[in-house]
Amino acid sequence: MDKQQKLAEGKVWSVIASLAIPTVIITLVMVIYNMADVFFIGKTGDVNMINAISVCMPIFPIIQAFGTLIGAGGCTAISVALGQKDVEKSKKISSFCFYFCVVVGILMALILNIFTDPIISMLGAAQSYRSYAVLYLRFLAIGCPVMMFSNGFVNIMRADGSMKEPMIANLSGTITNIILDPIFILVFNMGVVGAAVATVLGNLLSSVILARLLKGKSNYISVNPKDVSLSFDTAIHPMLLGLPIASGTLLMSVSYMVINNLLLAVSPDAQGAFGISRSIMLLSTTTQLGICMGVQPAVSFNYGRGNIGRVKEFIKKTTIVCMTFGLLIALICIGGRDFLLKAFIDDPSIIGYGRQILIGCFITAPIYAVYQSSVTFLQATDRAITSTIITIMRQGLILIPAMIVLNILFGFNGLIFCFAVVDVVGAITGIIALSRHLSMKSKACNKVKELSSAS
């Protein structure tokens, strides 16, 4: 059974496992990758360096947002095109995605280097560690083009159900970064500069491996400039499909900037505690996203074929997996929060703040799974605008005001539970929208079949 036949006819649990497990491995390694800089900087014992990296964390989601915009959107568009057996359209989409990554990556590198000082101020950096934050951001910015490409095309290469190739590329770069971190930070005493350089080199290796692996996908993926098309179907539509996840990632970055500025009024150590807690929280949120994105090609492929019953089955079972994982990881991380925090840095002040923050981060982890499943599969079934609206509502229209209001009413204690509030609202809204969309689509497909049978 070939890959596309497996998406169409394979046993649902078997397909979910084959698609989700490699993606989860990738995302878990990505979590370790995100933790690595903070972890090894923590081993220097310098709280200012920890706080500097923590305050710069919102820059990563911005870079990832643009990579996800073109990666998740391109993957969905190509999966649907393959389901419709339109190979030429697939090549045009992939070619546009490649040059989008190159151009936007270069622009981001320039912007982050030219406007470093105002960006650092906007992030909420305290004067005590500002110089470290500037150094970290300047060196990190150099890697924007390769970070964009590796993030985007790891997703695009999954469009036909392939998991091995993107996993190899992702793991190679991430493991390289993890190996280089202690060498640059602790052996060569490069501090935050070493952390940034290790990140850039890891992404560079991933990009080189991806570029080589793309040759084996030339039957439906192209990087030839002659195939670039700026039409709605091959350029705008893929970006619209990627907009829900990308906008959520981007708005999450904005929310991190807001909470960093609010935490600065509490203590710079509260910022550092939030940075560590956020890294730990990625164990849950990134893995849940990985499970959903892993199954997304199967959902998009069957949606393109009009098999809505199979689409519903994939979504239901994937959501159950995500919720179960969310519950288990919440119990582990809340119960073992002291151990987890001390693994990064043994500082009483940071650990004190972190113990409270982690409860707020994980208390609604199973509910977050419902939200993530809803917005991912709305996007995967060509309802990008609906998914984007829900994402913007959760990540911006509700989360940021919730931060401000809860901070005013309850101070630090209110601030740490703002994520739990928006998880509940996002999950309820998302599941209602997805259920209505699939119900209407199912009725439409049944009507088409009835008319076809009658004729």
VEXRO-559953 format. One record per residue (C-alpha): x, y, z; residue number from 1. Coordinates in Angstrom, 2 decimals. Layout:
N
> X, Y, Z, seq
> X, Y, Z, NUM .
...
//
This chain:
455
> X, Y, Z, seq
> 0.00, 0.00, 0.00, 1 .
> 1.58, 3.31, -1.09, 2 .
> 1.49, 6.47, 1.03, 3 .
> -1.51, 8.08, -0.64, 4 .
> -3.48, 4.83, -0.64, 5 .
> -2.75, 4.48, 3.06, 6 .
> -4.16, 7.97, 3.71, 7 .
> -7.32, 7.02, 1.82, 8 .
> -7.87, 3.43, 2.97, 9 .
> -5.56, 2.53, 5.87, 10 .
> -6.88, 1.79, 9.37, 11 .
> -7.41, 5.11, 11.13, 12 .
> -5.52, 4.31, 14.36, 13 .
> -2.65, 2.87, 12.32, 14 .
> -2.48, 5.96, 10.10, 15 .
> -2.62, 8.28, 13.12, 16 .
> 0.25, 6.40, 14.75, 17 .
> 2.37, 6.37, 11.58, 18 .
> 1.85, 10.09, 11.00, 19 .
> 1.78, 11.41, 14.56, 20 .
> 4.61, 9.45, 16.21, 21 .
> 7.39, 10.83, 13.95, 22 .
> 5.93, 14.33, 14.25, 23 .
> 5.77, 14.01, 18.03, 24 .
> 9.40, 12.89, 18.08, 25 .
> 10.26, 15.97, 16.02, 26 .
> 8.27, 18.28, 18.29, 27 .
> 9.69, 16.77, 21.47, 28 .
> 13.19, 17.28, 20.16, 29 .
> 12.13, 20.83, 19.25, 30 .
> 11.03, 21.30, 22.86, 31 .
> 14.44, 20.12, 24.04, 32 .
> 15.94, 22.45, 21.44, 33 .
> 13.93, 25.36, 22.87, 34 .
> 14.97, 24.37, 26.37, 35 .
> 18.64, 23.93, 25.52, 36 .
> 19.65, 27.61, 25.48, 37 .
> 17.92, 28.34, 28.79, 38 .
> 19.16, 25.09, 30.36, 39 .
> 22.84, 25.52, 29.55, 40 .
> 22.83, 29.26, 30.24, 41 .
> 21.35, 28.32, 33.63, 42 .
> 24.44, 26.20, 34.28, 43 .
> 26.55, 29.36, 34.22, 44 .
> 24.68, 30.46, 37.36, 45 .
> 24.21, 33.94, 35.87, 46 .
> 20.61, 35.02, 36.51, 47 .
> 21.01, 38.03, 34.20, 48 .
> 21.80, 35.77, 31.24, 49 .
> 18.74, 33.62, 32.04, 50 .
> 16.55, 36.73, 32.16, 51 .
> 18.04, 38.04, 28.89, 52 .
> 17.25, 34.85, 26.97, 53 .
> 13.80, 34.66, 28.58, 54 .
> 12.88, 38.18, 27.53, 55 .
> 14.00, 37.46, 23.93, 56 .
> 11.85, 34.32, 23.70, 57 .
> 8.97, 36.12, 21.87, 58 .
> 11.27, 36.51, 18.83, 59 .
> 11.28, 32.74, 18.23, 60 .
> 7.50, 32.55, 17.72, 61 .
> 7.67, 35.45, 15.26, 62 .
> 10.23, 33.62, 13.12, 63 .
> 8.29, 30.38, 13.51, 64 .
> 5.03, 32.14, 12.61, 65 .
> 6.28, 33.06, 9.14, 66 .
> 7.75, 29.59, 8.67, 67 .
> 4.45, 28.04, 9.77, 68 .
> 2.46, 30.44, 7.57, 69 .
> 4.10, 29.00, 4.49, 70 .
> 4.87, 25.52, 5.85, 71 .
> 1.51, 24.51, 7.32, 72 .
> -0.40, 26.33, 4.59, 73 .
> 1.76, 24.88, 1.82, 74 .
> 1.47, 21.38, 3.30, 75 .
> -2.32, 21.60, 3.37, 76 .
> -2.59, 23.07, -0.14, 77 .
> -0.21, 20.47, -1.59, 78 .
> -2.01, 17.62, 0.23, 79 .
> -5.33, 18.73, -1.23, 80 .
> -3.76, 19.12, -4.70, 81 .
> -2.30, 15.61, -4.50, 82 .
> -5.70, 14.30, -3.41, 83 .
> -7.08, 15.92, -6.60, 84 .
> -4.12, 14.50, -8.61, 85 .
> -2.98, 18.01, -9.64, 86 .
> 0.83, 17.64, -9.61, 87 .
> 1.54, 20.84, -11.55, 88 .
> -0.33, 22.89, -8.98, 89 .
> 1.68, 21.19, -6.23, 90 .
> 4.95, 22.21, -7.91, 91 .
> 3.84, 25.82, -8.27, 92 .
> 2.84, 26.01, -4.62, 93 .
> 6.12, 24.53, -3.36, 94 .
> 8.22, 26.82, -5.56, 95 .
> 6.41, 29.90, -4.26, 96 .
> 6.90, 28.65, -0.67, 97 .
> 10.64, 28.25, -1.17, 98 .
> 11.24, 31.79, -2.43, 99 .
> 8.91, 33.21, 0.20, 100 .
> 11.16, 31.66, 2.89, 101 .
> 14.31, 33.11, 1.30, 102 .
> 13.01, 36.66, 0.82, 103 .
> 11.15, 37.02, 4.12, 104 .
> 14.02, 35.42, 6.05, 105 .
> 16.51, 37.97, 4.70, 106 .
> 14.13, 40.85, 5.47, 107 .
> 13.66, 39.64, 9.05, 108 .
> 17.43, 39.34, 9.56, 109 .
> 17.89, 42.95, 8.44, 110 .
> 15.02, 44.30, 10.56, 111 .
> 16.16, 42.55, 13.74, 112 .
> 19.72, 43.83, 13.34, 113 .
> 18.85, 47.40, 12.36, 114 .
> 16.21, 47.90, 15.05, 115 .
> 17.73, 45.78, 17.84, 116 .
> 17.61, 48.44, 20.57, 117 .
> 13.95, 49.47, 20.16, 118 .
> 12.92, 45.82, 19.80, 119 .
> 14.70, 44.95, 23.06, 120 .
> 12.89, 47.82, 24.79, 121 .
> 9.56, 46.64, 23.41, 122 .
> 10.24, 43.12, 24.72, 123 .
> 10.43, 44.54, 28.25, 124 .
> 14.14, 44.11, 29.01, 125 .
> 15.45, 45.44, 32.32, 126 .
> 18.63, 47.51, 32.35, 127 .
> 20.42, 44.88, 34.46, 128 .
> 20.60, 42.40, 31.58, 129 .
> 19.95, 44.57, 28.51, 130 .
> 23.44, 44.16, 27.04, 131 .
> 23.10, 40.36, 27.08, 132 .
> 19.72, 40.57, 25.35, 133 .
> 21.12, 42.78, 22.58, 134 .
> 23.98, 40.37, 21.90, 135 .
> 21.70, 37.33, 21.85, 136 .
> 19.20, 38.93, 19.46, 137 .
> 21.80, 40.26, 17.01, 138 .
> 23.48, 36.89, 16.55, 139 .
> 20.16, 35.03, 16.45, 140 .
> 18.90, 37.33, 13.68, 141 .
> 21.66, 36.18, 11.33, 142 .
> 20.00, 32.77, 11.11, 143 .
> 16.51, 33.99, 10.12, 144 .
> 16.66, 32.77, 6.46, 145 .
> 17.72, 29.21, 7.39, 146 .
> 15.31, 29.13, 10.35, 147 .
> 12.48, 30.14, 8.01, 148 .
> 13.40, 27.51, 5.43, 149 .
> 13.91, 24.64, 7.89, 150 .
> 10.70, 25.44, 9.77, 151 .
> 8.64, 25.81, 6.58, 152 .
> 9.87, 22.88, 4.51, 153 .
> 9.87, 20.35, 7.34, 154 .
> 6.08, 20.79, 7.14, 155 .
> 5.84, 20.88, 3.35, 156 .
> 7.72, 17.59, 2.98, 157 .
> 4.93, 15.91, 4.97, 158 .
> 2.33, 16.74, 2.30, 159 .
> 2.32, 13.23, 0.80, 160 .
> 2.34, 11.54, 4.21, 161 .
> 6.15, 11.28, 4.41, 162 .
> 7.56, 11.38, 7.93, 163 .
> 11.06, 9.92, 7.71, 164 .
> 12.72, 12.67, 5.62, 165 .
> 11.51, 15.69, 7.63, 166 .
> 12.29, 13.84, 10.86, 167 .
> 15.88, 13.20, 9.75, 168 .
> 16.41, 16.85, 8.80, 169 .
> 14.82, 18.21, 11.96, 170 .
> 16.54, 15.84, 14.36, 171 .
> 19.96, 16.38, 12.78, 172 .
> 19.83, 20.14, 13.21, 173 .
> 18.32, 20.03, 16.68, 174 .
> 20.79, 17.47, 18.03, 175 .
> 23.63, 19.55, 16.56, 176 .
> 22.32, 22.61, 18.42, 177 .
> 22.06, 20.67, 21.69, 178 .
> 25.63, 19.37, 21.30, 179 .
> 27.04, 22.79, 20.44, 180 .
> 25.27, 24.63, 23.28, 181 .
> 27.42, 23.33, 26.17, 182 .
> 30.57, 23.59, 24.03, 183 .
> 30.02, 27.25, 23.11, 184 .
> 28.38, 28.35, 26.39, 185 .
> 30.36, 26.45, 29.03, 186 .
> 33.64, 25.36, 27.38, 187 .
> 34.36, 28.45, 25.27, 188 .
> 32.60, 30.80, 27.75, 189 .
> 30.65, 32.49, 24.94, 190 .
> 27.51, 32.89, 27.08, 191 .
> 24.42, 34.16, 25.25, 192 .
> 26.40, 34.58, 22.02, 193 .
> 27.27, 30.89, 22.10, 194 .
> 23.60, 30.00, 22.59, 195 .
> 22.57, 32.08, 19.55, 196 .
> 25.38, 30.73, 17.33, 197 .
> 24.52, 27.13, 18.23, 198 .
> 20.89, 27.78, 17.26, 199 .
> 21.86, 29.26, 13.90, 200 .
> 24.29, 26.42, 13.06, 201 .
> 21.72, 23.79, 13.98, 202 .
> 19.16, 25.34, 11.63, 203 .
> 21.78, 25.67, 8.91, 204 .
> 22.46, 21.93, 9.04, 205 .
> 18.71, 21.17, 8.92, 206 .
> 18.38, 23.39, 5.86, 207 .
> 21.27, 21.69, 4.05, 208 .
> 19.80, 18.23, 4.71, 209 .
> 16.32, 19.37, 3.65, 210 .
> 17.70, 20.83, 0.41, 211 .
> 19.32, 17.49, -0.42, 212 .
> 16.19, 15.50, 0.48, 213 .
> 14.00, 17.72, -1.70, 214 .
> 15.58, 16.13, -4.77, 215 .
> 13.75, 12.92, -3.95, 216 .
> 10.44, 14.80, -3.99, 217 .
> 10.90, 16.38, -7.41, 218 .
> 7.81, 14.56, -8.70, 219 .
> 5.61, 17.01, -6.79, 220 .
> 7.93, 19.59, -5.10, 221 .
> 9.83, 22.24, -7.07, 222 .
> 12.21, 25.06, -6.17, 223 .
> 12.59, 26.16, -9.77, 224 .
> 11.92, 29.93, -10.10, 225 .
> 10.15, 29.22, -13.39, 226 .
> 7.44, 27.40, -11.44, 227 .
> 6.73, 30.36, -9.15, 228 .
> 3.18, 31.58, -9.63, 229 .
> 1.60, 34.48, -7.76, 230 .
> -1.95, 33.41, -8.53, 231 .
> -4.53, 33.08, -5.76, 232 .
> -4.52, 29.25, -5.82, 233 .
> -0.74, 28.82, -5.68, 234 .
> 0.33, 31.76, -3.49, 235 .
> -2.44, 33.55, -1.61, 236 .
> -4.55, 30.47, -0.82, 237 .
> -1.68, 28.48, 0.77, 238 .
> -0.86, 31.47, 2.98, 239 .
> -4.51, 31.79, 3.98, 240 .
> -4.49, 28.12, 4.92, 241 .
> -1.40, 28.65, 7.07, 242 .
> -2.74, 31.85, 8.63, 243 .
> -4.64, 30.24, 11.55, 244 .
> -1.59, 28.53, 13.06, 245 .
> 0.75, 31.36, 12.05, 246 .
> -1.49, 34.09, 13.48, 247 .
> -1.81, 32.11, 16.69, 248 .
> 1.97, 31.80, 16.95, 249 .
> 2.45, 35.49, 16.15, 250 .
> -0.17, 36.66, 18.62, 251 .
> 1.31, 34.37, 21.25, 252 .
> 4.57, 36.23, 20.73, 253 .
> 2.75, 39.53, 21.29, 254 .
> 1.15, 38.14, 24.44, 255 .
> 4.58, 37.08, 25.70, 256 .
> 5.80, 40.64, 25.18, 257 .
> 2.85, 41.96, 27.18, 258 .
> 3.33, 39.50, 30.02, 259 .
> 7.09, 40.21, 30.10, 260 .
> 6.37, 43.90, 30.57, 261 .
> 3.79, 43.16, 33.29, 262 .
> 6.17, 40.76, 35.05, 263 .
> 8.94, 43.37, 34.98, 264 .
> 6.83, 45.36, 37.44, 265 .
> 6.91, 42.31, 39.73, 266 .
> 10.59, 41.38, 39.34, 267 .
> 13.13, 40.56, 36.61, 268 .
> 13.33, 37.14, 38.27, 269 .
> 9.61, 36.67, 37.54, 270 .
> 10.49, 37.18, 33.85, 271 .
> 13.19, 34.53, 34.11, 272 .
> 10.77, 32.16, 35.86, 273 .
> 8.21, 32.69, 33.11, 274 .
> 10.85, 31.98, 30.45, 275 .
> 11.74, 28.67, 32.10, 276 .
> 8.09, 27.79, 32.70, 277 .
> 7.26, 28.59, 29.08, 278 .
> 9.99, 26.20, 27.94, 279 .
> 8.51, 23.46, 30.12, 280 .
> 4.98, 24.30, 28.93, 281 .
> 6.10, 23.57, 25.37, 282 .
> 6.24, 19.90, 26.39, 283 .
> 2.46, 19.98, 26.26, 284 .
> 1.43, 22.60, 23.70, 285 .
> 4.04, 21.85, 21.04, 286 .
> 3.47, 18.10, 21.25, 287 .
> -0.31, 18.54, 20.95, 288 .
> 0.27, 20.76, 17.93, 289 .
> 2.65, 18.13, 16.54, 290 .
> 0.07, 15.37, 16.87, 291 .
> -2.56, 17.45, 15.06, 292 .
> -0.16, 18.62, 12.34, 293 .
> 1.07, 15.06, 11.90, 294 .
> -2.47, 13.84, 11.14, 295 .
> -3.30, 16.94, 9.06, 296 .
> -2.21, 15.44, 5.68, 297 .
> -4.65, 12.54, 6.21, 298 .
> -7.48, 14.93, 7.05, 299 .
> -6.72, 17.24, 4.11, 300 .
> -6.26, 14.36, 1.66, 301 .
> -9.59, 12.74, 2.56, 302 .
> -11.32, 16.11, 2.61, 303 .
> -10.05, 16.66, -0.95, 304 .
> -11.61, 13.31, -1.90, 305 .
> -14.92, 14.19, -0.25, 306 .
> -14.73, 11.39, 2.34, 307 .
> -16.12, 13.40, 5.28, 308 .
> -16.93, 10.34, 7.39, 309 .
> -13.25, 9.37, 7.40, 310 .
> -12.28, 12.99, 8.12, 311 .
> -14.52, 13.02, 11.22, 312 .
> -13.04, 9.75, 12.43, 313 .
> -9.49, 11.08, 12.14, 314 .
> -10.39, 14.27, 14.01, 315 .
> -12.25, 12.51, 16.83, 316 .
> -9.51, 9.99, 17.53, 317 .
> -6.70, 12.55, 17.22, 318 .
> -8.44, 14.82, 19.73, 319 .
> -8.74, 11.91, 22.20, 320 .
> -5.00, 11.28, 21.89, 321 .
> -4.19, 14.97, 22.45, 322 .
> -6.44, 15.25, 25.50, 323 .
> -4.99, 12.11, 27.08, 324 .
> -1.47, 13.39, 26.54, 325 .
> -2.41, 16.81, 27.95, 326 .
> -3.78, 15.25, 31.14, 327 .
> -0.71, 13.06, 31.70, 328 .
> 1.82, 15.83, 31.08, 329 .
> -0.11, 18.21, 33.34, 330 .
> -0.01, 15.73, 36.24, 331 .
> 3.71, 15.14, 35.73, 332 .
> 4.73, 18.80, 35.39, 333 .
> 2.58, 20.15, 38.22, 334 .
> 3.55, 17.32, 40.56, 335 .
> 7.25, 17.52, 39.71, 336 .
> 7.58, 21.28, 39.21, 337 .
> 10.27, 21.79, 41.86, 338 .
> 12.49, 19.17, 40.26, 339 .
> 11.92, 20.62, 36.75, 340 .
> 12.70, 24.19, 37.81, 341 .
> 15.85, 23.24, 39.72, 342 .
> 17.07, 21.36, 36.64, 343 .
> 17.42, 24.78, 34.96, 344 .
> 18.74, 26.95, 37.79, 345 .
> 18.84, 26.55, 41.57, 346 .
> 17.81, 30.10, 42.44, 347 .
> 15.22, 30.48, 45.26, 348 .
> 13.61, 33.59, 43.77, 349 .
> 13.11, 32.15, 40.28, 350 .
> 11.91, 28.81, 41.65, 351 .
> 9.40, 30.58, 43.92, 352 .
> 7.80, 32.40, 41.00, 353 .
> 8.07, 29.37, 38.72, 354 .
> 6.15, 27.06, 41.08, 355 .
> 3.07, 29.29, 40.77, 356 .
> 3.44, 29.95, 37.05, 357 .
> 3.62, 26.25, 36.15, 358 .
> 0.25, 25.57, 37.80, 359 .
> -1.36, 28.25, 35.64, 360 .
> 0.41, 26.92, 32.54, 361 .
> -0.72, 23.30, 32.89, 362 .
> -4.05, 23.33, 34.68, 363 .
> -6.02, 23.37, 31.40, 364 .
> -3.66, 21.26, 29.25, 365 .
> -6.39, 18.71, 28.28, 366 .
> -8.77, 21.56, 27.34, 367 .
> -6.08, 23.22, 25.24, 368 .
> -5.98, 19.98, 23.21, 369 .
> -9.59, 20.56, 22.08, 370 .
> -8.76, 24.10, 21.00, 371 .
> -5.63, 23.01, 19.10, 372 .
> -7.42, 20.16, 17.36, 373 .
> -10.29, 22.45, 16.32, 374 .
> -8.22, 25.23, 14.79, 375 .
> -5.76, 22.83, 13.10, 376 .
> -8.49, 20.76, 11.45, 377 .
> -10.59, 23.77, 10.48, 378 .
> -7.49, 24.94, 8.61, 379 .
> -6.91, 21.45, 7.19, 380 .
> -10.48, 21.31, 5.82, 381 .
> -10.26, 24.63, 3.97, 382 .
> -11.84, 26.81, 6.67, 383 .
> -8.78, 28.98, 7.21, 384 .
> -10.74, 32.19, 7.80, 385 .
> -12.88, 30.62, 10.55, 386 .
> -9.80, 29.10, 12.16, 387 .
> -7.97, 32.41, 11.96, 388 .
> -10.84, 34.29, 13.61, 389 .
> -10.94, 31.82, 16.50, 390 .
> -7.16, 31.98, 16.88, 391 .
> -7.10, 35.78, 16.86, 392 .
> -9.94, 35.85, 19.35, 393 .
> -8.12, 33.51, 21.74, 394 .
> -4.58, 34.75, 21.34, 395 .
> -5.28, 38.47, 21.03, 396 .
> -8.81, 39.70, 21.67, 397 .
> -9.20, 37.66, 24.86, 398 .
> -5.72, 36.74, 26.11, 399 .
> -4.08, 40.16, 26.13, 400 .
> -7.05, 41.97, 27.79, 401 .
> -7.31, 39.04, 30.24, 402 .
> -3.67, 39.54, 31.19, 403 .
> -4.17, 43.23, 31.86, 404 .
> -7.51, 42.92, 33.69, 405 .
> -6.51, 39.93, 35.85, 406 .
> -3.23, 41.65, 36.69, 407 .
> -5.11, 44.77, 37.82, 408 .
> -7.63, 42.78, 39.86, 409 .
> -5.44, 40.08, 41.39, 410 .
> -1.84, 41.06, 40.64, 411 .
> 0.69, 38.28, 39.96, 412 .
> -1.76, 35.56, 41.07, 413 .
> -4.31, 36.66, 38.47, 414 .
> -1.72, 37.03, 35.73, 415 .
> -0.55, 33.42, 35.89, 416 .
> -4.06, 32.03, 35.23, 417 .
> -4.85, 34.14, 32.15, 418 .
> -3.83, 31.27, 29.82, 419 .
> -6.31, 28.92, 31.53, 420 .
> -9.17, 31.36, 30.92, 421 .
> -8.53, 31.61, 27.18, 422 .
> -8.02, 27.84, 26.81, 423 .
> -11.60, 27.25, 27.94, 424 .
> -13.07, 29.95, 25.68, 425 .
> -11.00, 28.84, 22.67, 426 .
> -11.93, 25.17, 23.10, 427 .
> -15.67, 25.83, 23.29, 428 .
> -15.65, 28.17, 20.29, 429 .
> -13.43, 25.90, 18.19, 430 .
> -15.36, 22.68, 18.70, 431 .
> -18.68, 24.37, 17.87, 432 .
> -17.27, 25.86, 14.63, 433 .
> -15.63, 22.62, 13.50, 434 .
> -18.70, 20.50, 14.22, 435 .
> -20.98, 22.85, 12.26, 436 .
> -18.56, 23.01, 9.31, 437 .
> -18.19, 19.23, 8.98, 438 .
> -21.91, 18.67, 9.41, 439 .
> -22.69, 21.09, 6.56, 440 .
> -19.96, 19.60, 4.35, 441 .
> -21.24, 16.09, 4.99, 442 .
> -24.77, 17.06, 3.94, 443 .
> -23.43, 18.74, 0.80, 444 .
> -21.39, 15.66, -0.18, 445 .
> -24.36, 13.35, 0.42, 446 .
> -26.55, 15.57, -1.77, 447 .
> -23.98, 15.45, -4.59, 448 .
> -23.87, 11.64, -4.34, 449 .
> -27.67, 11.45, -4.46, 450 .
> -27.82, 13.66, -7.56, 451 .
> -25.05, 11.63, -9.18, 452 .
> -26.89, 8.36, -8.48, 453 .
> -30.15, 9.77, -9.79, 454 .
> -28.56, 10.83, -13.08, 455 .
//
